[in-house]
Amino acid sequence: MASTLNEELNKTGSDETALGTTLAYIEQEFKQRFCKGKSQDNFKKGLISEVIYYYLYRKEQRLEPSRVRIDKYFKADFKGRDPVNGKPILIDVTTNPYPKLKKAKTGELKEILSDLRFLGSNFLYRVAVFDPTSGHHELKPLMLPVHDEGYVGHYIIQLEPDKKDVSLVEMDAYILIVYLDDPLNPSKAIDAEHIRSYMFFLGQVLELDILLHEFEGFEEAGENKEKLVAEDRSEIAYFARKEIGIIPSAVFDLEYIITGKNGEGYWDYMVTWTHPLPSIKKVFGALLEPTLVDLSITG
């Protein structure tokens, strides 16, 4: 959307006209392409906030729409410069990094200092906590919720198949905070809070077991499976970021893991996307492998 605003700025030469035209374009697109509902309204508000942030701070922070891939499947909203020290930064805009929780067990948000120099990009990663009404913003490192008892939590998305109706494949999506027993080398979740639930249909989301069977027997299966699944699940993480305002740490699929020739096995959560920060990747494990963290408390 920021690129649309840039086009309008070049056409009109007027900041206010360009902003108004871009916001009207977003409204029109949502009316034509999407059904009405709270979910789409929230998603639209997220995109509008992103445009307004760019409009207000593009000069001060030297913002550009980000084409820098943090890893294969993840792209921040903008790249720019930290207004304090001038260092290059990648920015994700959010209006609500700390949604109101039903259980109210969460104490504070812990700022996790993070940079992406390990990728060779020399960019720091920052979350822009932004109020589009007042225009106020704060640039912060990645923020994670902390339990009242001190446990660090992560925003995660769990996808579970719903195949009661054989003619229609659905995926139930649960967005949760999970609090882990150890922030760096966790073995299990010790508490969890439900934030929101969604339903995705086949066509909106790749179904993992179908994908695995399609690539079975091909030499490039591993690479292609990881690429396709992670690309698809990164779109779900992006949806959650724009819809709710959180920064997800990981996406998991509930899958049946076969261990015996007669179909013996067990259900477990398989990692299908993680935030590219190394500390988070380390917590949850490799793609298309069962997560290193016991999430049974969330089931």
Backbone bond lengths (Angstrom), bond angles and torsions (degrees), N, CA, C in turn:
res aa  C-N    CA-C-N  psi(-1)  N-CA   C-N-CA  omega(-1)  CA-C   N-CA-C  phi
1 M - - - 1.455 - - 1.532 112.24 -
2 A 1.341 116.67 -30.98 1.466 119.25 177.99 1.518 110.36 -64.41
3 S 1.324 117.37 -34.27 1.462 120.19 177.60 1.524 110.76 -65.43
4 T 1.341 117.10 -34.54 1.466 121.04 175.64 1.521 110.42 -64.23
5 L 1.331 116.49 -42.45 1.462 120.46 177.29 1.526 110.60 -62.06
6 N 1.329 117.52 -40.72 1.461 120.41 177.86 1.520 111.60 -60.84
7 E 1.330 116.06 -42.28 1.466 120.00 178.22 1.522 111.43 -60.61
8 E 1.336 115.61 -42.56 1.465 119.69 179.87 1.528 111.52 -68.21
9 L 1.330 116.60 -35.92 1.465 119.86 177.14 1.524 110.64 -62.71
10 N 1.332 116.15 -40.38 1.461 120.01 179.35 1.531 111.44 -68.31
11 K 1.342 116.09 -34.54 1.466 120.01 -179.34 1.525 112.18 -72.15
12 T 1.335 115.07 -48.30 1.466 119.77 -169.33 1.519 114.01 -94.78
13 G 1.343 116.93 -30.52 1.451 120.14 -175.05 1.509 113.35 72.04
14 S 1.347 116.51 6.19 1.461 121.99 -179.12 1.507 109.62 -119.06
15 D 1.351 116.69 122.61 1.463 120.55 -179.58 1.521 111.59 -60.29
16 E 1.321 117.28 -49.44 1.464 121.33 -175.15 1.524 111.47 -65.77
17 T 1.329 117.34 -41.96 1.467 120.52 178.97 1.520 110.77 -64.03
18 A 1.323 116.17 -43.91 1.464 120.85 -179.57 1.528 111.10 -62.24
19 L 1.341 116.88 -43.13 1.464 120.34 179.05 1.524 110.37 -63.65
20 G 1.333 117.03 -46.58 1.465 120.64 -179.65 1.513 112.16 -60.54
21 T 1.324 117.26 -41.69 1.470 121.81 179.74 1.525 111.00 -64.98
22 T 1.334 115.94 -41.71 1.475 120.52 -178.97 1.528 110.77 -66.35
23 L 1.320 117.67 -43.34 1.465 120.90 179.61 1.529 110.37 -66.49
24 A 1.339 117.14 -36.81 1.466 120.59 176.92 1.527 110.63 -65.93
25 Y 1.319 116.56 -35.97 1.465 121.50 177.83 1.532 110.56 -63.04
26 I 1.338 116.56 -42.99 1.464 120.27 178.22 1.531 110.15 -61.33
27 E 1.326 116.22 -46.20 1.462 120.35 178.77 1.531 111.08 -57.82
28 Q 1.322 116.40 -44.92 1.465 121.22 -178.49 1.525 111.47 -64.37
29 E 1.329 116.30 -43.52 1.469 120.38 -179.46 1.520 111.08 -62.08
30 F 1.321 117.45 -41.51 1.457 120.03 -179.35 1.529 111.44 -69.25
31 K 1.300 117.50 -34.16 1.461 120.27 177.29 1.519 111.60 -67.07
32 Q 1.319 116.86 -39.01 1.465 121.76 -176.31 1.511 113.27 -80.00
33 R 1.339 116.70 -35.28 1.459 119.71 -169.41 1.514 114.92 -102.80
34 F 1.327 117.96 -23.21 1.451 120.03 -171.12 1.518 111.52 -124.66
35 C 1.332 114.77 150.78 1.459 120.25 173.97 1.526 109.19 -75.60
36 K 1.319 115.50 153.78 1.460 119.33 177.86 1.525 110.46 -72.13
37 G 1.298 116.43 148.57 1.462 121.01 177.97 1.510 109.91 164.90
38 K 1.333 114.89 163.04 1.462 120.18 -177.89 1.516 111.51 -60.60
39 S 1.343 116.48 -38.70 1.452 120.33 -177.85 1.522 111.31 -61.14
40 Q 1.340 116.19 -49.18 1.457 119.42 -179.35 1.520 111.79 -67.48
41 D 1.326 116.42 -33.85 1.469 119.70 177.57 1.524 110.69 -62.29
42 N 1.330 116.47 -43.33 1.460 120.33 179.68 1.524 111.04 -65.31
43 F 1.341 115.73 -40.85 1.457 120.08 179.73 1.526 109.94 -63.70
44 K 1.317 116.08 -42.15 1.465 120.81 178.41 1.526 110.56 -62.52
45 K 1.331 116.97 -42.31 1.468 120.60 178.74 1.523 110.48 -60.67
46 G 1.349 116.64 -37.02 1.458 120.15 178.43 1.522 111.81 -63.10
47 L 1.326 116.73 -43.74 1.459 120.26 178.85 1.525 111.85 -66.95
48 I 1.330 115.79 -39.68 1.462 119.97 178.25 1.535 110.28 -62.94
49 S 1.325 116.97 -41.63 1.468 120.76 178.79 1.525 110.79 -62.68
50 E 1.335 115.86 -39.27 1.461 120.21 178.18 1.533 110.87 -61.04
51 V 1.344 116.85 -42.91 1.469 121.53 179.64 1.529 110.94 -65.82
52 I 1.340 116.17 -43.94 1.466 119.79 -178.68 1.532 110.45 -65.41
53 Y 1.339 116.23 -39.42 1.474 119.49 177.38 1.520 109.92 -59.78
54 Y 1.311 116.07 -46.09 1.470 120.14 179.33 1.524 110.86 -61.65
55 Y 1.326 116.18 -43.35 1.466 122.13 -179.86 1.536 110.96 -59.33
56 L 1.327 116.24 -43.43 1.466 120.47 -175.32 1.525 113.46 -77.65
57 Y 1.327 118.05 -35.73 1.461 120.57 -168.52 1.528 114.51 -118.65
58 R 1.339 116.79 9.72 1.462 118.64 -176.04 1.533 112.54 -62.95
59 K 1.344 117.28 -32.61 1.460 119.72 -179.24 1.531 111.23 -82.89
60 E 1.331 115.63 -46.59 1.469 120.05 -178.17 1.520 111.91 -61.12
61 Q 1.357 116.48 -40.73 1.459 120.46 -177.02 1.524 112.58 -103.77
62 R 1.344 116.17 5.76 1.471 122.18 179.07 1.529 110.82 51.04
63 L 1.322 114.53 52.53 1.456 121.16 -173.27 1.528 112.23 -77.43
64 E 1.311 113.64 145.63 1.458 122.55 170.20 1.522 107.57 -140.02
65 P 1.351 117.95 147.25 1.468 118.36 172.07 1.523 108.92 -56.04
66 S 1.319 116.74 131.07 1.460 120.34 -173.27 1.519 111.48 -76.90
67 R 1.313 114.53 125.41 1.469 120.36 170.23 1.526 110.40 -110.67
68 V 1.338 114.55 6.53 1.459 120.10 179.28 1.527 108.59 -82.57
69 R 1.300 116.57 117.85 1.458 120.65 175.56 1.516 108.92 -82.89
70 I 1.340 115.54 119.35 1.464 118.89 179.41 1.531 109.40 -66.62
71 D 1.324 115.67 -39.38 1.459 119.98 165.30 1.523 105.93 -143.18
72 K 1.298 119.71 -161.07 1.463 121.03 -174.64 1.523 112.81 -62.13
73 Y 1.325 116.70 -28.18 1.455 118.89 -166.58 1.524 114.33 -124.07
74 F 1.313 117.63 6.39 1.462 119.36 -171.86 1.516 110.35 -130.95
75 K 1.325 116.64 130.61 1.450 121.62 179.66 1.518 109.25 -134.53
76 A 1.329 116.93 130.70 1.458 120.92 177.83 1.527 109.75 -73.93
77 D 1.346 116.10 169.41 1.466 119.96 179.37 1.519 112.12 -69.17
78 F 1.340 115.90 -46.25 1.464 120.16 -174.71 1.523 111.06 -140.10
79 K 1.322 114.81 158.73 1.454 120.68 163.19 1.520 106.91 -116.49
80 G 1.321 116.11 151.48 1.456 119.07 -177.59 1.508 110.80 -172.13
81 R 1.342 115.75 -153.21 1.452 121.86 -179.39 1.518 109.78 -128.38
82 D 1.321 116.21 137.79 1.452 120.63 175.11 1.523 108.31 -63.20
83 P 1.342 117.77 124.59 1.471 119.64 -176.35 1.529 113.44 -66.57
84 V 1.328 117.79 -16.76 1.473 121.14 -178.69 1.521 111.46 -86.43
85 N 1.343 116.31 -50.63 1.467 118.76 -173.53 1.527 113.89 -115.49
86 G 1.346 117.22 -3.19 1.453 120.91 176.92 1.512 115.19 76.18
87 K 1.336 117.93 6.51 1.464 120.40 -179.16 1.531 110.72 -73.99
88 P 1.335 116.89 147.40 1.475 119.38 178.76 1.527 111.25 -67.26
89 I 1.328 116.73 136.94 1.460 121.61 -177.77 1.526 110.49 -136.10
90 L 1.304 115.63 151.71 1.460 123.44 167.43 1.522 107.30 -107.06
91 I 1.329 116.97 134.74 1.458 120.99 -169.83 1.529 111.00 -123.77
92 D 1.322 115.75 132.37 1.459 123.05 166.32 1.516 108.00 -109.57
93 V 1.326 116.47 128.08 1.459 121.66 -178.35 1.521 109.36 -93.85
94 T 1.333 116.86 130.91 1.451 121.15 175.44 1.524 109.19 -139.13
95 T 1.325 116.02 145.56 1.463 120.38 179.27 1.516 112.34 -99.14
96 N 1.337 116.79 -14.02 1.462 119.39 -175.06 1.521 110.36 -154.97
97 P 1.316 117.97 80.27 1.460 119.43 -177.19 1.523 113.32 -75.09
98 Y 1.308 116.91 -3.95 1.454 121.06 -171.30 1.524 108.88 -138.28
99 P 1.350 118.40 72.49 1.464 120.39 -175.03 1.527 112.18 -63.69
100 K 1.316 116.01 151.51 1.460 121.10 179.47 1.524 109.60 -65.33
101 L 1.312 115.94 128.46 1.458 121.31 -175.36 1.516 110.84 -108.05
102 K 1.330 115.09 144.43 1.464 119.76 -176.13 1.530 112.08 -64.69
103 K 1.316 116.59 -42.68 1.461 119.38 -174.60 1.523 113.10 -81.40
104 A 1.326 115.90 -18.02 1.473 121.29 177.68 1.529 112.34 53.46
105 K 1.329 116.41 38.95 1.463 119.61 178.85 1.528 111.97 -90.44
106 T 1.313 116.06 -11.89 1.450 119.41 -173.86 1.512 111.36 -77.49
107 G 1.324 115.99 134.40 1.452 120.07 -178.54 1.513 113.57 -89.27
108 E 1.324 118.45 -62.39 1.458 121.46 -172.82 1.521 109.16 -147.30
109 L 1.315 115.21 177.48 1.453 120.33 172.83 1.517 109.00 -106.32
110 K 1.297 115.78 126.98 1.456 120.74 179.52 1.525 108.77 -94.02
111 E 1.315 116.81 127.40 1.455 120.68 179.36 1.533 108.89 -85.50
112 I 1.318 115.15 117.82 1.455 120.96 -179.20 1.521 108.07 -97.32
113 L 1.332 117.42 109.26 1.459 120.33 179.16 1.520 109.09 -64.53
114 S 1.306 114.45 129.44 1.462 117.54 -174.07 1.519 109.55 -146.55
115 D 1.325 116.20 140.45 1.458 118.95 169.37 1.524 108.17 -137.68
116 L 1.328 114.56 165.16 1.456 120.34 -172.80 1.522 111.78 -115.46
117 R 1.321 116.20 27.48 1.461 117.90 -178.60 1.533 111.39 -66.40
118 F 1.332 117.03 -20.88 1.459 120.38 179.51 1.517 111.35 -63.25
119 L 1.334 117.29 -18.05 1.461 121.36 179.01 1.520 111.80 -91.21
120 G 1.306 117.03 -1.48 1.443 119.99 -179.18 1.510 113.83 78.75
121 S 1.342 117.33 13.29 1.456 119.48 -176.36 1.525 112.82 -97.37
122 N 1.336 116.93 -16.14 1.474 122.01 -179.02 1.521 113.15 59.92
123 F 1.306 117.59 25.71 1.454 121.72 176.66 1.522 110.52 -104.67
124 L 1.337 116.17 138.14 1.451 120.78 168.35 1.520 108.23 -84.28
125 Y 1.323 116.91 149.04 1.464 121.43 178.76 1.519 108.95 -101.39
126 R 1.342 116.57 127.93 1.452 121.11 -178.77 1.527 111.03 -135.63
127 V 1.320 115.09 145.85 1.460 122.44 173.04 1.526 107.58 -101.57
128 A 1.330 116.68 124.63 1.460 121.31 176.66 1.526 108.09 -93.60
129 V 1.330 116.87 104.92 1.464 121.73 176.77 1.532 106.39 -83.17
130 F 1.322 116.54 113.40 1.460 121.46 -163.82 1.526 111.60 -128.53
131 D 1.334 115.81 134.30 1.467 122.55 172.51 1.527 107.59 -106.12
132 P 1.338 118.46 104.83 1.461 120.34 -175.73 1.521 113.65 -67.43
133 T 1.327 117.72 -19.33 1.468 120.82 179.52 1.524 111.59 -73.97
134 S 1.339 115.55 -48.38 1.463 119.90 -179.02 1.525 112.87 -91.46
135 G 1.352 115.81 -20.78 1.459 119.80 -175.38 1.513 113.43 83.80
136 H 1.346 117.40 0.14 1.465 120.48 -179.22 1.532 110.25 -73.27
137 H 1.334 116.67 142.34 1.459 119.91 177.49 1.524 110.14 -147.14
138 E 1.324 114.88 159.43 1.460 122.43 172.20 1.517 107.87 -135.90
139 L 1.319 116.10 134.66 1.458 121.10 174.85 1.523 108.44 -93.65
140 K 1.333 116.38 120.43 1.455 121.04 -175.67 1.522 110.55 -131.49
141 P 1.344 116.71 156.11 1.462 118.76 168.51 1.530 109.39 -64.91
142 L 1.320 115.53 173.17 1.461 119.38 176.65 1.520 109.22 -53.79
143 M 1.356 116.33 134.64 1.459 120.43 -177.12 1.522 110.62 -113.97
144 L 1.300 115.77 132.06 1.452 122.12 179.20 1.521 109.64 -121.49
145 P 1.337 117.62 143.83 1.465 120.37 179.30 1.526 111.10 -72.12
146 V 1.316 115.37 149.20 1.462 121.74 178.24 1.526 108.91 -122.70
147 H 1.318 115.65 130.37 1.457 123.08 179.90 1.525 109.62 -66.22
148 D 1.338 116.14 153.31 1.467 120.12 177.17 1.520 112.17 -55.09
149 E 1.333 117.03 -28.03 1.465 120.86 -179.87 1.521 112.20 -90.93
150 G 1.337 116.63 5.82 1.458 119.67 172.78 1.516 115.64 100.95
151 Y 1.324 119.01 -4.94 1.458 121.00 -178.51 1.531 110.83 -76.02
152 V 1.338 116.65 136.16 1.463 121.55 178.54 1.527 109.30 -80.65
153 G 1.331 115.70 137.72 1.458 120.56 -179.12 1.513 112.57 -114.66
154 H 1.325 116.03 166.16 1.456 123.13 176.28 1.525 109.11 -133.36
155 Y 1.331 115.87 144.08 1.460 120.28 169.97 1.524 107.75 -80.98
156 I 1.325 117.18 122.79 1.464 120.84 179.72 1.526 109.75 -130.18
157 I 1.330 114.94 160.20 1.463 122.36 176.98 1.520 107.67 -122.10
158 Q 1.329 116.12 123.24 1.462 121.65 177.41 1.528 109.02 -106.76
159 L 1.338 116.58 127.81 1.455 122.48 177.34 1.521 108.98 -108.75
160 E 1.331 115.91 127.43 1.458 120.79 -178.94 1.520 109.39 -129.26
161 P 1.343 118.26 132.74 1.461 120.68 -179.02 1.518 111.76 -71.94
162 D 1.334 115.37 144.91 1.451 121.98 175.52 1.517 107.10 -126.29
163 K 1.338 116.79 101.19 1.468 121.07 -172.76 1.534 111.69 -116.99
164 K 1.316 116.58 32.49 1.464 119.59 177.79 1.514 110.93 -65.75
165 D 1.333 116.11 -34.25 1.455 121.42 177.35 1.519 106.83 -102.39
166 V 1.366 116.35 109.47 1.461 119.92 -173.87 1.516 112.47 -67.15
167 S 1.319 117.75 -17.04 1.460 120.22 -178.69 1.527 111.97 -86.57
168 L 1.319 117.83 -7.53 1.461 121.01 -175.99 1.516 109.52 -144.60
169 V 1.308 116.18 122.53 1.453 120.59 179.48 1.517 108.73 -98.25
170 E 1.318 116.31 125.15 1.452 121.48 -179.75 1.523 109.34 -121.25
171 M 1.312 115.28 154.18 1.454 121.38 173.20 1.518 107.63 -122.68
172 D 1.323 116.33 120.82 1.463 120.57 174.10 1.517 108.35 -85.31
173 A 1.316 116.65 131.74 1.462 121.73 -179.19 1.519 109.21 -115.78
174 Y 1.320 115.69 126.28 1.461 121.80 179.67 1.525 108.14 -117.10
175 I 1.325 116.45 122.37 1.454 121.22 176.98 1.521 108.21 -99.15
176 L 1.317 115.52 123.08 1.461 122.01 -171.12 1.520 110.91 -132.78
177 I 1.328 115.26 161.41 1.462 121.01 158.94 1.522 106.37 -105.20
178 V 1.324 116.15 127.78 1.463 119.68 173.05 1.522 108.25 -113.03
179 Y 1.321 115.81 133.51 1.459 122.18 178.38 1.526 107.71 -101.40
180 L 1.337 116.51 128.25 1.451 121.78 -171.84 1.525 111.48 -103.84
181 D 1.341 115.02 151.55 1.464 119.78 -175.75 1.526 112.70 -69.98
182 D 1.326 117.62 -22.77 1.462 121.42 178.10 1.522 107.13 -145.05
183 P 1.337 118.82 128.94 1.462 120.00 -174.24 1.524 114.33 -68.96
184 L 1.340 118.05 -26.15 1.461 120.83 -176.19 1.522 113.22 -104.11
185 N 1.325 117.22 -38.45 1.467 120.85 -179.01 1.528 109.61 -131.90
186 P 1.315 117.34 66.18 1.463 120.29 -175.06 1.526 111.90 -76.39
187 S 1.324 115.06 152.34 1.468 120.40 174.70 1.517 111.51 -115.70
188 K 1.339 116.71 -23.34 1.463 118.77 -177.56 1.522 111.13 -156.31
189 A 1.338 114.48 160.11 1.457 121.51 172.59 1.520 108.35 -86.97
190 I 1.328 116.38 134.31 1.466 119.32 -177.90 1.536 111.99 -105.19
191 D 1.321 117.10 -11.93 1.463 121.50 176.36 1.520 107.68 -162.46
192 A 1.325 116.85 158.62 1.465 120.84 -179.35 1.515 109.61 -150.94
193 E 1.333 115.58 150.79 1.457 121.70 176.91 1.523 109.22 -133.26
194 H 1.312 115.20 130.08 1.458 120.97 178.83 1.522 109.95 -83.27
195 I 1.343 116.55 132.66 1.457 121.29 178.99 1.524 111.64 -104.43
196 R 1.334 116.44 -50.74 1.465 119.94 -173.91 1.521 109.61 -157.82
197 S 1.328 116.72 156.12 1.463 121.85 175.69 1.523 109.26 -126.90
198 Y 1.342 115.51 147.36 1.457 121.50 177.42 1.519 108.35 -138.85
199 M 1.331 115.49 170.86 1.452 121.62 174.05 1.526 108.20 -132.20
200 F 1.328 116.07 128.69 1.452 121.74 176.35 1.525 108.39 -113.72
201 F 1.323 116.54 146.82 1.449 121.96 178.45 1.523 110.26 -107.74
202 L 1.330 115.19 154.22 1.452 120.29 176.26 1.522 108.04 -56.07
203 G 1.297 116.95 129.87 1.460 121.11 -172.37 1.514 109.24 111.34
204 Q 1.344 116.27 -37.13 1.457 120.35 172.57 1.520 110.59 -85.23
205 V 1.327 115.29 -26.58 1.454 119.78 -175.95 1.527 107.86 -144.19
206 L 1.331 116.91 134.46 1.452 120.48 176.76 1.521 109.39 -66.68
207 E 1.319 116.36 134.41 1.461 118.01 177.39 1.521 108.77 -91.66
208 L 1.314 115.33 127.51 1.455 121.12 -167.63 1.525 113.15 -64.24
209 D 1.328 118.18 -44.54 1.457 117.90 -175.23 1.528 111.92 -66.43
210 I 1.338 117.70 -34.50 1.463 121.22 175.52 1.523 109.55 -63.59
211 L 1.314 116.25 -44.33 1.459 121.30 -179.05 1.524 110.95 -62.52
212 L 1.313 116.82 -42.11 1.466 120.33 -178.67 1.520 110.92 -62.12
213 H 1.338 116.93 -41.25 1.456 120.32 179.96 1.527 111.92 -69.33
214 E 1.316 117.00 -35.81 1.457 120.57 -179.36 1.521 111.93 -62.39
215 F 1.324 116.96 -34.65 1.456 120.36 -176.03 1.530 113.04 -97.04
216 E 1.302 117.58 0.70 1.463 120.20 -177.71 1.523 110.48 -62.79
217 G 1.311 116.59 129.15 1.451 120.78 176.66 1.516 114.54 96.15
218 F 1.332 118.14 -8.95 1.454 120.43 179.17 1.519 110.08 -94.15
219 E 1.361 115.78 143.73 1.460 119.33 -178.92 1.525 112.01 -62.59
220 E 1.349 115.10 -37.22 1.460 118.86 -177.70 1.518 112.11 -86.07
221 A 1.340 117.38 12.36 1.464 121.18 -174.29 1.520 112.35 -55.56
222 G 1.336 116.91 -50.09 1.458 119.47 -176.00 1.507 112.86 -58.39
223 E 1.321 116.18 -48.39 1.457 120.46 -178.37 1.522 111.44 -64.98
224 N 1.326 116.94 -44.42 1.462 120.78 -177.62 1.515 112.26 -68.57
225 K 1.330 116.59 -40.24 1.461 119.75 178.51 1.522 110.04 -61.00
226 E 1.324 115.08 -48.29 1.467 119.03 -178.62 1.519 110.70 -61.21
227 K 1.330 116.58 -42.79 1.460 120.90 -177.73 1.521 111.46 -64.76
228 L 1.344 116.55 -50.56 1.459 119.99 -175.86 1.519 112.49 -66.79
229 V 1.316 116.39 -43.17 1.460 119.83 -179.56 1.527 110.56 -65.68
230 A 1.349 116.61 -46.54 1.463 119.76 -177.74 1.522 111.55 -65.79
231 E 1.335 117.86 -37.65 1.460 119.95 176.70 1.520 110.68 -62.28
232 D 1.328 115.79 -43.79 1.456 120.11 -178.93 1.522 111.26 -66.39
233 R 1.321 116.46 -46.19 1.467 119.66 -177.52 1.535 111.52 -70.93
234 S 1.326 117.36 -25.79 1.459 118.83 175.89 1.523 110.28 -65.91
235 E 1.343 117.30 -30.22 1.460 120.69 175.50 1.530 110.82 -66.54
236 I 1.325 116.94 -35.75 1.464 120.44 176.89 1.527 110.28 -68.17
237 A 1.341 116.76 -40.55 1.463 120.37 176.16 1.526 110.38 -62.17
238 Y 1.326 116.55 -40.00 1.465 121.09 178.36 1.524 110.13 -64.35
239 F 1.332 116.25 -41.99 1.467 120.97 178.25 1.533 110.07 -57.87
240 A 1.330 116.38 -46.89 1.467 120.11 -179.44 1.518 111.10 -63.48
241 R 1.335 116.46 -36.55 1.464 120.37 -179.54 1.526 110.56 -65.35
242 K 1.340 116.63 -41.85 1.458 119.76 -178.96 1.525 112.38 -81.14
243 E 1.316 116.61 -32.54 1.467 121.03 -176.31 1.528 111.86 -75.70
244 I 1.337 117.32 -43.37 1.465 121.01 -174.68 1.523 111.97 -110.22
245 G 1.327 117.14 -29.12 1.452 119.92 -179.31 1.510 114.11 99.28
246 I 1.334 117.61 2.85 1.459 120.57 179.56 1.531 110.02 -86.15
247 I 1.311 116.25 165.82 1.465 122.04 172.32 1.527 107.10 -111.00
248 P 1.343 118.20 100.91 1.468 119.17 -177.56 1.519 112.24 -65.22
249 S 1.322 115.27 146.31 1.456 120.71 174.52 1.517 112.16 -92.06
250 A 1.340 116.89 -31.31 1.464 118.88 -175.58 1.520 111.04 -162.14
251 V 1.341 114.22 157.65 1.463 122.95 171.61 1.522 107.32 -121.35
252 F 1.340 116.38 135.56 1.461 121.50 179.62 1.530 110.34 -125.91
253 D 1.329 116.00 145.40 1.462 122.07 171.65 1.522 109.23 -111.10
254 L 1.329 116.66 132.11 1.462 120.02 174.29 1.521 108.34 -78.44
255 E 1.315 116.36 117.11 1.456 122.06 -175.83 1.525 110.53 -129.88
256 Y 1.332 115.07 152.28 1.461 120.65 175.54 1.521 108.22 -89.50
257 I 1.327 117.28 118.38 1.464 123.06 -178.40 1.521 108.57 -94.72
258 I 1.326 116.89 113.60 1.468 121.51 -178.54 1.525 109.57 -82.83
259 T 1.335 115.60 129.33 1.467 120.58 -179.54 1.529 112.43 -117.19
260 G 1.327 118.54 -15.46 1.457 121.70 -177.64 1.509 112.96 -127.19
261 K 1.320 116.80 161.07 1.466 121.06 -176.40 1.518 112.66 -70.32
262 N 1.323 117.09 -18.08 1.463 120.40 179.29 1.529 112.24 -99.81
263 G 1.311 115.11 17.95 1.466 119.10 176.49 1.508 114.57 91.13
264 E 1.335 117.00 6.81 1.463 118.70 177.23 1.534 109.31 -63.04
265 G 1.306 114.97 148.19 1.457 118.07 179.46 1.510 112.04 173.26
266 Y 1.306 115.03 -159.84 1.460 120.04 -177.21 1.526 108.96 -155.16
267 W 1.323 115.98 160.32 1.454 121.57 176.49 1.521 109.87 -90.29
268 D 1.328 115.76 137.80 1.462 119.27 177.38 1.530 108.43 -153.46
269 Y 1.332 115.39 164.31 1.458 120.83 178.90 1.525 109.77 -91.89
270 M 1.334 115.05 123.65 1.457 122.30 -179.77 1.529 109.16 -99.08
271 V 1.326 116.08 136.88 1.463 121.06 179.64 1.529 109.41 -74.04
272 T 1.333 117.50 122.56 1.458 120.33 178.58 1.530 113.02 -119.44
273 W 1.316 117.80 -9.94 1.476 122.26 172.51 1.514 108.00 -164.66
274 T 1.328 116.45 142.14 1.466 121.28 170.77 1.518 108.96 -136.02
275 H 1.328 115.06 150.89 1.461 119.92 171.23 1.528 107.46 -59.29
276 P 1.341 118.20 140.10 1.463 119.96 -171.20 1.516 116.34 -73.40
277 L 1.335 119.33 -6.06 1.461 118.21 176.78 1.524 109.98 -61.33
278 P 1.329 117.99 132.11 1.471 121.24 -174.43 1.524 113.31 -55.59
279 S 1.340 117.43 -38.57 1.462 120.10 -177.27 1.528 110.73 -63.74
280 I 1.335 116.79 -32.87 1.469 119.71 179.61 1.526 110.64 -79.23
281 K 1.331 117.06 -41.76 1.465 119.67 176.42 1.523 110.86 -56.47
282 K 1.343 115.19 -40.29 1.465 120.03 -178.94 1.524 111.43 -64.89
283 V 1.342 116.62 -36.38 1.457 120.67 -177.45 1.522 111.37 -63.14
284 F 1.344 117.21 -44.64 1.470 119.75 -168.60 1.518 114.38 -101.45
285 G 1.339 118.75 -18.82 1.454 120.06 174.78 1.511 114.78 100.47
286 A 1.334 115.34 -174.00 1.462 122.70 -172.23 1.522 112.14 -78.56
287 L 1.348 115.41 152.50 1.459 120.43 176.71 1.520 111.27 -63.12
288 L 1.333 115.08 145.92 1.461 124.81 178.98 1.522 112.66 59.94
289 E 1.325 114.90 27.19 1.462 121.94 172.47 1.524 107.98 -127.44
290 P 1.346 117.79 151.51 1.469 118.95 175.97 1.517 110.41 -57.29
291 T 1.320 116.40 139.89 1.460 120.35 -178.24 1.521 111.50 -62.18
292 L 1.343 115.37 148.25 1.459 121.01 179.36 1.519 112.53 -72.94
293 V 1.328 116.63 -12.51 1.464 121.60 -175.84 1.524 110.19 -103.60
294 D 1.314 116.95 131.93 1.466 122.24 175.98 1.528 108.74 -73.08
295 L 1.342 116.13 111.00 1.462 121.22 -177.81 1.529 112.43 -105.36
296 S 1.329 116.97 19.82 1.462 120.44 -175.52 1.518 112.13 -60.01
297 I 1.320 117.62 -26.64 1.456 121.06 -179.82 1.538 111.56 -63.65
298 T 1.349 116.49 -22.39 1.461 120.12 -176.76 1.512 112.66 -89.76
299 G 1.313 117.57 -10.07 1.467 120.83 -174.65 1.517 112.83 -77.98
